[in-house]
Amino acid sequence: MEHATRNFHAHGGNEWVIGGKLTFLPGATVEGAEGLFDIPKGAELQLPFIADSTATSVAALREDYNALLAALRTAGLMAANVPVNGDAEQTEPDGGE
């Protein structure tokens, strides 16, 4: 039986290739990763300004709420599609029905 590994050393051991899952157990530490997860200079970290709601009806409040959800999706802070059957990998456009 042949087993294809997805995690392996490459380039004479100078590189570790992760093609599978990498799990850090409680208490694990990572050394030498300074700057690895830093946000690049100039990257937009804020949503665009959204004014406080001045809605005086439920319908108007719904519009304001949906505008907030749309801003979250556009900024990439919320998935753009609804998961199908609880599987985040399979999605259908808005509604999933």
MMTF fields as JSON, N, C-alpha, C and O atoms, coordinates in Angstrom:
{
  "mmtfVersion": "1.0.0",
  "mmtfProducer": "UNKNOWN",
  "numBonds": 387,
  "numAtoms": 388,
  "numGroups": 97,
  "numChains": 1,
  "numModels": 1,
  "chainsPerModel": [1],
  "groupsPerChain": [97],
  "chainIdList": ["A"],
  "bondAtomList": [4, 2, 8, 6, 12, 10, 16, 14, 20, 18, 24, 22, 28, 26, 32, 30, 36, 34, 40, 38, 44, 42, 48, 46, 52, 50, 56, 54, 60, 58, 64, 62, 68, 66, 72, 70, 76, 74, 80, 78, 84, 82, 88, 86, 92, 90, 96, 94, 100, 98, 104, 102, 108, 106, 112, 110, 116, 114, 120, 118, 124, 122, 128, 126, 132, 130, 136, 134, 140, 138, 144, 142, 148, 146, 152, 150, 156, 154, 160, 158, 164, 162, 168, 166, 172, 170, 176, 174, 180, 178, 184, 182, 188, 186, 192, 190, 196, 194, 200, 198, 204, 202, 208, 206, 212, 210, 216, 214, 220, 218, 224, 222, 228, 226, 232, 230, 236, 234, 240, 238, 244, 242, 248, 246, 252, 250, 256, 254, 260, 258, 264, 262, 268, 266, 272, 270, 276, 274, 280, 278, 284, 282, 288, 286, 292, 290, 296, 294, 300, 298, 304, 302, 308, 306, 312, 310, 316, 314, 320, 318, 324, 322, 328, 326, 332, 330, 336, 334, 340, 338, 344, 342, 348, 346, 352, 350, 356, 354, 360, 358, 364, 362, 368, 366, 372, 370, 376, 374, 380, 378, 384, 382],
  "bondOrderList": [1, 1, 1, 1, 1, 1, 1, 1, 1, 1, 1, 1, 1, 1, 1, 1, 1, 1, 1, 1, 1, 1, 1, 1, 1, 1, 1, 1, 1, 1, 1, 1, 1, 1, 1, 1, 1, 1, 1, 1, 1, 1, 1, 1, 1, 1, 1, 1, 1, 1, 1, 1, 1, 1, 1, 1, 1, 1, 1, 1, 1, 1, 1, 1, 1, 1, 1, 1, 1, 1, 1, 1, 1, 1, 1, 1, 1, 1, 1, 1, 1, 1, 1, 1, 1, 1, 1, 1, 1, 1, 1, 1, 1, 1, 1, 1],
  "groupList": [{"groupName": "MET", "atomNameList": ["N", "CA", "C", "O"], "elementList": ["N", "C", "C", "O"], "formalChargeList": [0, 0, 0, 0], "bondAtomList": [1, 0, 2, 1, 3, 2], "bondOrderList": [1, 1, 2], "singleLetterCode": "M", "chemCompType": "L-PEPTIDE LINKING"}, {"groupName": "GLU", "atomNameList": ["N", "CA", "C", "O"], "elementList": ["N", "C", "C", "O"], "formalChargeList": [0, 0, 0, 0], "bondAtomList": [1, 0, 2, 1, 3, 2], "bondOrderList": [1, 1, 2], "singleLetterCode": "E", "chemCompType": "L-PEPTIDE LINKING"}, {"groupName": "HIS", "atomNameList": ["N", "CA", "C", "O"], "elementList": ["N", "C", "C", "O"], "formalChargeList": [0, 0, 0, 0], "bondAtomList": [1, 0, 2, 1, 3, 2], "bondOrderList": [1, 1, 2], "singleLetterCode": "H", "chemCompType": "L-PEPTIDE LINKING"}, {"groupName": "ALA", "atomNameList": ["N", "CA", "C", "O"], "elementList": ["N", "C", "C", "O"], "formalChargeList": [0, 0, 0, 0], "bondAtomList": [1, 0, 2, 1, 3, 2], "bondOrderList": [1, 1, 2], "singleLetterCode": "A", "chemCompType": "L-PEPTIDE LINKING"}, {"groupName": "THR", "atomNameList": ["N", "CA", "C", "O"], "elementList": ["N", "C", "C", "O"], "formalChargeList": [0, 0, 0, 0], "bondAtomList": [1, 0, 2, 1, 3, 2], "bondOrderList": [1, 1, 2], "singleLetterCode": "T", "chemCompType": "L-PEPTIDE LINKING"}, {"groupName": "ARG", "atomNameList": ["N", "CA", "C", "O"], "elementList": ["N", "C", "C", "O"], "formalChargeList": [0, 0, 0, 0], "bondAtomList": [1, 0, 2, 1, 3, 2], "bondOrderList": [1, 1, 2], "singleLetterCode": "R", "chemCompType": "L-PEPTIDE LINKING"}, {"groupName": "ASN", "atomNameList": ["N", "CA", "C", "O"], "elementList": ["N", "C", "C", "O"], "formalChargeList": [0, 0, 0, 0], "bondAtomList": [1, 0, 2, 1, 3, 2], "bondOrderList": [1, 1, 2], "singleLetterCode": "N", "chemCompType": "L-PEPTIDE LINKING"}, {"groupName": "PHE", "atomNameList": ["N", "CA", "C", "O"], "elementList": ["N", "C", "C", "O"], "formalChargeList": [0, 0, 0, 0], "bondAtomList": [1, 0, 2, 1, 3, 2], "bondOrderList": [1, 1, 2], "singleLetterCode": "F", "chemCompType": "L-PEPTIDE LINKING"}, {"groupName": "GLY", "atomNameList": ["N", "CA", "C", "O"], "elementList": ["N", "C", "C", "O"], "formalChargeList": [0, 0, 0, 0], "bondAtomList": [1, 0, 2, 1, 3, 2], "bondOrderList": [1, 1, 2], "singleLetterCode": "G", "chemCompType": "PEPTIDE LINKING"}, {"groupName": "TRP", "atomNameList": ["N", "CA", "C", "O"], "elementList": ["N", "C", "C", "O"], "formalChargeList": [0, 0, 0, 0], "bondAtomList": [1, 0, 2, 1, 3, 2], "bondOrderList": [1, 1, 2], "singleLetterCode": "W", "chemCompType": "L-PEPTIDE LINKING"}, {"groupName": "VAL", "atomNameList": ["N", "CA", "C", "O"], "elementList": ["N", "C", "C", "O"], "formalChargeList": [0, 0, 0, 0], "bondAtomList": [1, 0, 2, 1, 3, 2], "bondOrderList": [1, 1, 2], "singleLetterCode": "V", "chemCompType": "L-PEPTIDE LINKING"}, {"groupName": "ILE", "atomNameList": ["N", "CA", "C", "O"], "elementList": ["N", "C", "C", "O"], "formalChargeList": [0, 0, 0, 0], "bondAtomList": [1, 0, 2, 1, 3, 2], "bondOrderList": [1, 1, 2], "singleLetterCode": "I", "chemCompType": "L-PEPTIDE LINKING"}, {"groupName": "LYS", "atomNameList": ["N", "CA", "C", "O"], "elementList": ["N", "C", "C", "O"], "formalChargeList": [0, 0, 0, 0], "bondAtomList": [1, 0, 2, 1, 3, 2], "bondOrderList": [1, 1, 2], "singleLetterCode": "K", "chemCompType": "L-PEPTIDE LINKING"}, {"groupName": "LEU", "atomNameList": ["N", "CA", "C", "O"], "elementList": ["N", "C", "C", "O"], "formalChargeList": [0, 0, 0, 0], "bondAtomList": [1, 0, 2, 1, 3, 2], "bondOrderList": [1, 1, 2], "singleLetterCode": "L", "chemCompType": "L-PEPTIDE LINKING"}, {"groupName": "PRO", "atomNameList": ["N", "CA", "C", "O"], "elementList": ["N", "C", "C", "O"], "formalChargeList": [0, 0, 0, 0], "bondAtomList": [1, 0, 2, 1, 3, 2], "bondOrderList": [1, 1, 2], "singleLetterCode": "P", "chemCompType": "L-PEPTIDE LINKING"}, {"groupName": "ASP", "atomNameList": ["N", "CA", "C", "O"], "elementList": ["N", "C", "C", "O"], "formalChargeList": [0, 0, 0, 0], "bondAtomList": [1, 0, 2, 1, 3, 2], "bondOrderList": [1, 1, 2], "singleLetterCode": "D", "chemCompType": "L-PEPTIDE LINKING"}, {"groupName": "GLN", "atomNameList": ["N", "CA", "C", "O"], "elementList": ["N", "C", "C", "O"], "formalChargeList": [0, 0, 0, 0], "bondAtomList": [1, 0, 2, 1, 3, 2], "bondOrderList": [1, 1, 2], "singleLetterCode": "Q", "chemCompType": "L-PEPTIDE LINKING"}, {"groupName": "SER", "atomNameList": ["N", "CA", "C", "O"], "elementList": ["N", "C", "C", "O"], "formalChargeList": [0, 0, 0, 0], "bondAtomList": [1, 0, 2, 1, 3, 2], "bondOrderList": [1, 1, 2], "singleLetterCode": "S", "chemCompType": "L-PEPTIDE LINKING"}, {"groupName": "TYR", "atomNameList": ["N", "CA", "C", "O"], "elementList": ["N", "C", "C", "O"], "formalChargeList": [0, 0, 0, 0], "bondAtomList": [1, 0, 2, 1, 3, 2], "bondOrderList": [1, 1, 2], "singleLetterCode": "Y", "chemCompType": "L-PEPTIDE LINKING"}],
  "groupTypeList": [0, 1, 2, 3, 4, 5, 6, 7, 2, 3, 2, 8, 8, 6, 1, 9, 10, 11, 8, 8, 12, 13, 4, 7, 13, 14, 8, 3, 4, 10, 1, 8, 3, 1, 8, 13, 7, 15, 11, 14, 12, 8, 3, 1, 13, 16, 13, 14, 7, 11, 3, 15, 17, 4, 3, 4, 17, 10, 3, 3, 13, 5, 1, 15, 18, 6, 3, 13, 13, 3, 3, 13, 5, 4, 3, 8, 13, 0, 3, 3, 6, 10, 14, 10, 6, 8, 15, 3, 1, 16, 4, 1, 14, 15, 8, 8, 1],
  "groupIdList": [1, 2, 3, 4, 5, 6, 7, 8, 9, 10, 11, 12, 13, 14, 15, 16, 17, 18, 19, 20, 21, 22, 23, 24, 25, 26, 27, 28, 29, 30, 31, 32, 33, 34, 35, 36, 37, 38, 39, 40, 41, 42, 43, 44, 45, 46, 47, 48, 49, 50, 51, 52, 53, 54, 55, 56, 57, 58, 59, 60, 61, 62, 63, 64, 65, 66, 67, 68, 69, 70, 71, 72, 73, 74, 75, 76, 77, 78, 79, 80, 81, 82, 83, 84, 85, 86, 87, 88, 89, 90, 91, 92, 93, 94, 95, 96, 97],
  "secStructList": [7, 7, 7, 7, 7, 1, 3, 3, 3, 3, 4, 4, 4, 6, 3, 3, 3, 3, 7, 1, 7, 7, 7, 7, 7, 6, 6, 7, 7, 7, 7, 1, 7, 6, 6, 6, 6, 7, 7, 7, 6, 6, 7, 7, 7, 1, 7, 7, 7, 7, 7, 7, 7, 7, 7, 7, 1, 2, 2, 2, 2, 2, 2, 2, 2, 2, 2, 2, 2, 2, 2, 2, 2, 2, 6, 6, 1, 1, 7, 1, 3, 3, 3, 3, 6, 6, 3, 3, 3, 3, 3, 3, 3, 6, 6, 7, 7],
  "xCoordList": [0.848, 0.0, 0.89, 1.77, 0.652, 1.43, 0.695, -0.525, 1.458, 0.864, 1.505, 2.714, 0.711, 1.21, 1.092, -0.008, 2.212, 2.181, 2.0, 2.554, 1.23, 0.973, 1.853, 1.922, 2.523, 3.434, 4.823, 5.01, 5.803, 7.117, 8.215, 7.948, 9.451, 10.619, 10.971, 10.849, 11.404, 11.818, 13.122, 13.535, 13.754, 14.981, 16.043, 16.623, 16.285, 17.325, 17.0, 17.906, 15.731, 15.331, 15.233, 14.921, 15.496, 15.425, 13.999, 13.755, 13.073, 11.682, 10.779, 11.021, 9.74, 8.746, 7.445, 6.92, 6.926, 5.73, 4.532, 4.529, 3.517, 2.301, 1.192, 0.723, 0.779, -0.318, -1.538, -2.604, -1.383, -2.484, -2.809, -2.596, -3.309, -3.725, -2.566, -1.843, -2.386, -1.376, -2.114, -2.853, -1.921, -2.633, -1.657, -0.638, -1.958, -1.16, -1.912, -3.045, -1.3, -1.914, -1.727, -0.818, -2.559, -2.399, -0.975, -0.423, -0.399, 0.951, 2.021, 3.188, 1.648, 2.62, 3.106, 2.369, 4.326, 4.872, 5.433, 5.803, 5.489, 6.072, 7.174, 6.95, 8.37, 9.497, 9.857, 9.721, 10.313, 10.79, 9.688, 9.945, 8.484, 7.379, 7.076, 6.005, 8.015, 7.784, 7.465, 8.207, 6.385, 5.99, 5.205, 4.675, 5.121, 4.436, 2.962, 2.413, 2.327, 0.894, 0.593, -0.546, 1.579, 1.356, 0.523, 0.616, -0.28, -1.076, -0.175, 0.507, -0.153, 0.706, 0.365, -0.792, 1.381, 1.156, 0.187, 0.273, -0.722, -1.691, -2.926, -3.867, -2.94, -4.115, -5.285, -5.116, -6.449, -7.651, -8.143, -8.457, -8.213, -8.624, -9.982, -10.47, -10.588, -11.854, -12.944, -12.693, -14.163, -15.316, -15.556, -15.126, -16.236, -16.583, -17.534, -18.22, -17.577, -18.46, -19.912, -20.369, -20.618, -22.05, -22.717, -22.443, -23.595, -24.252, -25.172, -25.698, -25.353, -26.314, -27.696, -28.051, -28.445, -29.792, -30.694, -30.658, -31.483, -32.513, -33.889, -34.858, -33.946, -35.185, -36.302, -36.101, -37.48, -38.661, -39.707, -40.828, -39.326, -40.23, -39.39, -38.175, -40.061, -39.373, -38.797, -37.69, -39.522, -39.053, -37.771, -36.84, -37.716, -36.519, -35.347, -34.204, -35.633, -34.586, -34.034, -32.831, -34.908, -34.461, -33.502, -32.48, -33.819, -32.933, -31.57, -30.543, -31.545, -30.28, -29.48, -28.266, -30.16, -29.513, -28.929, -27.799, -29.694, -29.196, -28.017, -27.124, -28.001, -26.852, -25.607, -24.508, -25.775, -24.66, -24.142, -22.932, -25.042, -24.635, -23.898, -22.894, -24.389, -23.729, -22.322, -21.401, -22.144, -20.817, -19.877, -18.702, -20.373, -19.548, -19.116, -17.97, -20.039, -19.704, -18.699, -17.73, -18.923, -18.037, -16.626, -15.653, -16.511, -15.198, -14.535, -13.386, -15.258, -14.696, -14.745, -14.079, -15.525, -15.638, -16.77, -16.943, -17.54, -18.643, -18.705, -18.477, -19.013, -19.146, -20.211, -21.222, -19.977, -20.912, -22.084, -23.094, -21.959, -23.0, -23.437, -22.725, -24.611, -25.185, -24.678, -24.754, -24.156, -23.733, -24.914, -26.035, -24.65, -25.659, -25.438, -24.316, -26.483, -26.405, -25.336, -24.74, -25.081, -24.104, -22.673, -21.77, -22.42, -21.067, -20.602, -21.129, -19.63, -19.155, -18.486, -18.331, -18.086, -17.423, -18.422, -18.084, -19.649, -20.669, -21.587, -22.181, -21.706, -22.57, -23.464, -23.165, -24.551, -25.452, -25.611, -25.563, -25.797, -25.972, -27.149, -28.187, -26.978, -27.982, -29.279, -30.147, -29.397, -30.64, -30.502, -31.073, -29.764, -29.502, -30.73, -30.688, -31.815, -33.042, -33.269, -34.253],
  "yCoordList": [-1.185, 0.0, 1.242, 1.389, 2.114, 3.341, 4.465, 4.592, 5.286, 6.396, 7.685, 7.868, 8.574, 9.869, 10.862, 11.138, 11.393, 12.357, 13.762, 14.105, 14.557, 15.924, 16.917, 18.087, 16.464, 17.309, 16.694, 15.518, 17.477, 16.896, 17.963, 19.157, 17.499, 18.361, 18.487, 17.52, 19.661, 19.894, 20.68, 21.206, 20.755, 21.539, 21.162, 22.021, 19.871, 19.402, 19.627, 19.693, 19.745, 19.95, 21.404, 21.707, 22.321, 23.75, 24.294, 25.431, 23.495, 23.937, 22.815, 21.645, 23.165, 22.213, 22.581, 23.676, 21.687, 21.935, 21.328, 20.145, 22.153, 21.709, 21.654, 22.69, 20.46, 20.283, 19.716, 19.6, 19.366, 18.835, 19.811, 21.017, 19.299, 20.114, 20.282, 19.324, 21.471, 21.766, 22.115, 23.098, 21.323, 21.509, 21.882, 21.215, 22.948, 23.354, 22.932, 23.36, 22.11, 21.665, 22.718, 23.542, 22.715, 23.676, 23.626, 22.55, 24.787, 24.878, 24.933, 25.175, 24.712, 24.765, 26.196, 27.143, 26.357, 27.677, 27.69, 26.651, 28.869, 29.068, 30.092, 31.181, 29.738, 30.663, 31.19, 30.487, 32.424, 33.008, 33.45, 33.617, 33.644, 34.039, 35.526, 35.972, 36.292, 37.733, 38.322, 38.111, 39.044, 39.688, 38.787, 39.261, 37.504, 36.565, 36.903, 36.749, 37.356, 37.636, 39.126, 39.51, 39.963, 41.406, 41.811, 41.2, 42.833, 43.381, 44.285, 45.143, 44.117, 44.955, 46.431, 46.793, 47.281, 48.724, 49.131, 48.66, 50.002, 50.499, 49.625, 49.992, 48.469, 47.599, 48.243, 48.815, 48.145, 48.717, 47.785, 46.626, 48.267, 47.45, 47.843, 47.243, 48.84, 49.328, 49.19, 49.25, 49.002, 49.061, 50.517, 51.419, 50.751, 52.135, 52.663, 51.886, 53.961, 54.578, 54.211, 54.312, 53.792, 53.515, 54.358, 54.201, 55.252, 56.17, 55.403, 54.345, 55.954, 55.39, 55.355, 56.234, 54.357, 54.237, 55.331, 55.64, 55.891, 56.849, 56.303, 57.049, 54.977, 54.322, 54.591, 54.584, 54.827, 55.036, 53.961, 54.038, 52.947, 51.827, 50.548, 50.584, 49.451, 48.16, 47.95, 47.43, 48.343, 48.179, 48.981, 48.482, 50.196, 51.024, 50.458, 50.494, 49.936, 49.317, 48.082, 47.824, 47.32, 46.155, 46.59, 45.94, 47.667, 48.169, 48.543, 48.214, 49.226, 49.602, 48.365, 48.313, 47.382, 46.152, 45.401, 44.917, 45.304, 44.63, 45.368, 44.737, 46.701, 47.473, 47.148, 47.053, 46.98, 46.597, 45.213, 45.018, 44.253, 42.912, 42.948, 42.258, 43.738, 43.857, 44.427, 43.976, 45.408, 45.986, 44.946, 44.897, 44.118, 43.057, 42.05, 41.602, 41.694, 40.744, 41.355, 40.7, 42.585, 43.254, 43.374, 43.257, 43.608, 43.738, 42.384, 42.321, 41.299, 39.98, 39.497, 38.524, 40.167, 39.786, 38.797, 38.301, 38.514, 37.554, 36.822, 37.419, 35.532, 34.758, 35.385, 35.892, 35.345, 35.947, 35.039, 35.495, 33.744, 32.784, 32.021, 31.969, 31.434, 30.664, 29.227, 28.624, 28.646, 27.242, 26.325, 26.565, 25.273, 24.283, 23.05, 22.55, 22.553, 21.347, 21.456, 20.444, 22.649, 22.827, 22.711, 22.764, 22.553, 22.407, 23.759, 24.257, 24.349, 25.678, 25.675, 26.738, 24.513, 24.438, 24.543, 25.068, 24.052, 24.098, 25.258, 25.333, 26.157, 27.318, 27.575, 27.18, 28.237, 28.704, 30.204, 30.7, 30.937, 32.38, 32.727, 32.065, 33.753, 34.339, 33.556, 33.59, 32.872, 32.207, 30.719, 30.162, 30.051, 28.647, 27.757, 26.616, 28.244, 27.439, 26.935, 26.239],
  "zCoordList": [0.0, 0.0, 0.0, 0.848, -0.943, -1.039, -0.329, -0.435, 0.402, 1.138, 0.658, 0.799, 0.097, -0.354, 0.789, 1.267, 1.222, 2.315, 1.758, 0.714, 2.456, 2.019, 2.77, 2.395, 3.826, 4.593, 4.454, 4.766, 3.989, 3.749, 3.756, 3.621, 3.917, 3.793, 2.317, 1.564, 1.903, 0.522, 0.526, 1.559, -0.613, -0.803, 0.216, 0.881, 0.326, 1.234, 2.702, 3.532, 3.031, 4.419, 4.817, 5.968, 3.884, 4.192, 4.152, 4.555, 3.673, 3.574, 4.067, 3.771, 4.817, 5.269, 4.562, 4.766, 3.74, 2.957, 3.674, 4.012, 3.9, 4.571, 3.532, 3.06, 3.181, 2.24, 2.924, 2.319, 4.177, 4.979, 6.089, 5.955, 7.148, 8.283, 9.257, 9.53, 9.775, 10.787, 12.072, 12.116, 13.108, 14.367, 15.46, 15.64, 16.198, 17.347, 18.598, 18.817, 19.407, 20.648, 21.736, 21.631, 22.776, 23.868, 24.42, 24.645, 24.631, 25.154, 24.072, 24.38, 22.802, 21.717, 21.529, 21.802, 21.071, 20.78, 19.369, 18.821, 18.796, 17.474, 17.642, 18.17, 17.189, 17.285, 15.905, 14.903, 15.865, 14.62, 13.676, 12.484, 14.159, 13.287, 13.381, 12.968, 13.921, 14.047, 12.676, 11.716, 12.589, 11.345, 10.402, 9.397, 10.706, 9.817, 9.643, 8.552, 10.7, 10.646, 10.71, 10.975, 10.474, 10.479, 9.269, 8.204, 9.443, 8.352, 7.523, 8.083, 6.199, 5.354, 5.495, 5.709, 5.372, 5.427, 4.327, 3.193, 4.681, 3.714, 3.578, 2.874, 4.243, 4.15, 4.885, 5.962, 4.303, 4.909, 6.006, 5.735, 7.224, 8.353, 8.9, 9.858, 8.297, 8.81, 7.76, 6.557, 8.256, 7.372, 7.002, 7.72, 5.891, 5.588, 6.653, 7.316, 6.816, 7.804, 7.507, 6.368, 8.526, 8.429, 9.505, 10.695, 9.072, 10.011, 10.951, 10.605, 12.142, 13.091, 12.443, 11.657, 12.776, 12.23, 12.801, 13.992, 11.928, 12.353, 11.983, 11.839, 11.835, 11.412, 12.406, 13.621, 11.858, 12.691, 12.438, 12.943, 11.643, 11.387, 11.336, 11.144, 11.511, 11.443, 10.045, 9.908, 9.018, 7.644, 7.406, 6.773, 7.898, 7.734, 8.535, 8.08, 9.724, 10.535, 9.837, 9.884, 9.19, 8.415, 7.306, 7.085, 6.617, 5.553, 6.123, 5.529, 7.263, 7.892, 8.305, 8.112, 8.868, 9.305, 8.104, 8.165, 7.02, 5.826, 5.203, 4.637, 5.299, 4.813, 5.639, 5.093, 6.944, 7.806, 7.425, 7.31, 7.229, 6.821, 5.478, 5.303, 4.546, 3.239, 3.388, 2.708, 4.264, 4.496, 5.095, 4.731, 6.003, 6.6, 5.542, 5.536, 4.644, 3.572, 2.599, 2.215, 2.206, 1.257, 1.805, 1.059, 3.121, 3.759, 3.996, 4.436, 3.705, 3.907, 5.346, 5.701, 6.17, 7.573, 7.817, 8.93, 6.767, 6.866, 5.531, 4.48, 5.574, 4.344, 3.454, 3.94, 2.153, 1.214, 0.894, 0.358, 1.22, 0.892, 2.129, 3.131, 2.042, 3.137, 3.057, 1.987, 4.167, 4.131, 3.816, 4.266, 3.038, 2.682, 3.544, 3.627, 4.184, 5.012, 6.093, 6.463, 6.606, 7.675, 7.223, 8.058, 5.918, 5.383, 4.864, 3.869, 5.523, 5.146, 3.773, 3.173, 3.262, 1.968, 0.818, -0.243, 1.013, -0.032, 0.261, 1.337, -0.686, -0.451, -1.652, -2.779, -1.377, -2.413, -2.257, -1.131, -3.326, -3.212, -2.318, -2.347, -1.541, -0.646, -0.489, -1.362, 0.598, 0.933, 1.112, 2.049, 0.245, 0.37, 0.295, 0.757, -0.271, -0.344, -1.731, -1.981]
}
